[in-house]
């Protein structure tokens, strides 16, 4: 599980937008990340870590880590993962965004991360794979 506040940093992605690193082979992940990017188009951009060169631009953020959890990289280069990453994006919601920081209430964070980890582990079984996953075996169930 991640710490309450991430200590991981990477090369700042440039610009003033958060970068969501999502699994482009997961239907649920792709749909969710693109929806968040649409809702927050002025402050969020979504990138599939499965695409060539995406992780090369962010040293320290590994493929294996991204296979386990969605990551968000801030304009300053701070990296958040899992439920905390989702919280960092949703906290940008006008008027009610501050409510998402309830994630940091003791107990809420732990339950959120447990639920997030379970969904992430079984995402292909629960929601399926995108067309980007070829049937020849480049994608397989993780976990």
C-alpha positions in Angstrom: 0.0 0.0 0.0 1.1 3.5 -0.6 1.9 6.0 2.1 -0.5 8.7 2.9 1.6 11.1 0.9 3.8 9.8 -1.8 7.6 10.3 -1.5 8.2 9.2 -5.1 9.1 11.9 -7.6 10.0 11.8 -11.3 10.8 14.2 -14.0 8.1 16.9 -14.2 5.9 16.2 -17.2 5.9 19.8 -18.3 2.9 22.1 -18.3 0.4 22.7 -15.6 -1.7 19.5 -15.9 -1.8 16.3 -13.9 -0.8 13.3 -15.9 -2.8 10.1 -15.3 -0.9 6.9 -16.2 -3.5 4.2 -16.8 -3.5 0.7 -18.2 -4.5 1.1 -21.9 -5.2 -2.7 -22.1 -8.0 -2.5 -19.5 -11.4 -1.4 -20.6 -12.4 0.0 -17.2 -9.1 1.8 -16.8 -9.2 3.3 -20.3 -12.8 4.4 -20.0 -12.3 5.9 -16.5 -9.1 7.7 -17.3 -10.5 9.2 -20.5 -13.6 10.3 -18.6 -11.5 12.1 -16.0 -9.4 13.7 -18.7 -12.6 15.0 -20.3 -14.1 16.3 -17.1 -10.9 18.1 -16.1 -9.6 18.8 -19.6 -7.9 22.0 -18.6 -6.0 20.4 -15.7 -5.6 16.7 -16.5 -4.2 14.6 -19.4 -4.5 10.8 -19.6 -1.7 8.6 -21.0 -1.6 4.8 -21.3 1.6 3.6 -19.8 1.4 0.7 -22.3 2.1 3.2 -25.2 5.7 3.4 -26.4 7.9 6.1 -24.6 5.3 7.1 -22.0 7.2 5.7 -19.0 10.6 6.6 -20.5 9.7 10.2 -19.9 9.0 9.5 -16.2 12.0 7.7 -14.6 11.2 6.0 -11.4 7.7 5.1 -12.4 8.0 1.4 -13.4 5.9 -0.7 -15.6 5.4 -3.2 -12.8 4.1 -0.5 -10.5 1.7 0.8 -13.2 0.4 -2.7 -13.7 -0.7 -2.8 -10.1 -2.1 0.8 -9.7 -3.0 3.9 -11.6 -0.5 6.7 -11.1 -0.9 10.4 -11.2 2.1 12.7 -11.8 1.8 16.3 -10.7 3.3 19.3 -12.7 6.0 19.3 -10.0 6.9 15.7 -10.6 5.3 14.2 -7.5 3.8 10.7 -8.1 0.7 9.3 -6.4 -0.7 5.8 -6.9 -4.0 3.9 -6.3 -6.9 5.4 -4.5 -4.7 8.4 -3.5 -4.1 9.1 -7.2 -7.9 9.1 -7.9 -8.3 11.4 -4.9 -5.7 13.8 -6.3 -7.7 14.1 -9.5 -11.1 14.4 -8.0 -10.0 17.0 -5.5 -9.9 19.3 -8.5 -13.7 19.3 -8.8 -15.0 22.8 -8.5 -16.9 23.7 -5.3 -16.9 20.1 -3.7 -13.3 19.0 -4.5 -12.2 19.5 -0.9 -14.5 16.7 0.1 -12.2 14.2 -1.6 -9.6 14.9 1.0 -11.7 12.9 3.4 -9.6 10.1 2.0 -7.0 11.1 4.6 -9.3 10.5 7.5 -7.9 7.5 9.5 -9.5 4.3 8.3 -10.9 5.7 5.1 -7.5 5.7 3.4 -6.9 2.1 4.3 -10.3 0.9 3.2 -10.1 2.9 0.0 -6.7 1.4 -0.8 -7.9 -2.2 -0.1 -10.9 -1.7 -2.4 -8.7 -0.1 -5.0 -6.2 -3.0 -4.9 -8.9 -5.6 -5.2 -10.5 -4.0 -8.3 -7.0 -3.4 -9.8 -6.0 -7.0 -9.3 -9.1 -8.4 -11.0 -9.7 -5.6 -13.5 -9.4 -7.8 -16.6 -11.7 -10.5 -15.2 -14.3 -7.9 -14.1 -14.2 -5.5 -17.0 -12.4 -7.1 -19.9 -9.5 -6.1 -22.1 -9.4 -3.5 -24.9 -8.8 -4.3 -28.5 -5.2 -3.2 -28.0 -4.6 -6.6 -26.2 -4.0 -9.1 -29.0 -5.2 -12.7 -28.5 -1.7 -13.9 -29.2 -0.7 -13.6 -25.6 0.7 -10.1 -25.2 -1.8 -9.5 -22.4 -2.6 -11.9 -19.6 -4.3 -11.8 -16.3 -2.1 -10.1 -13.7 -2.2 -10.8 -10.0 
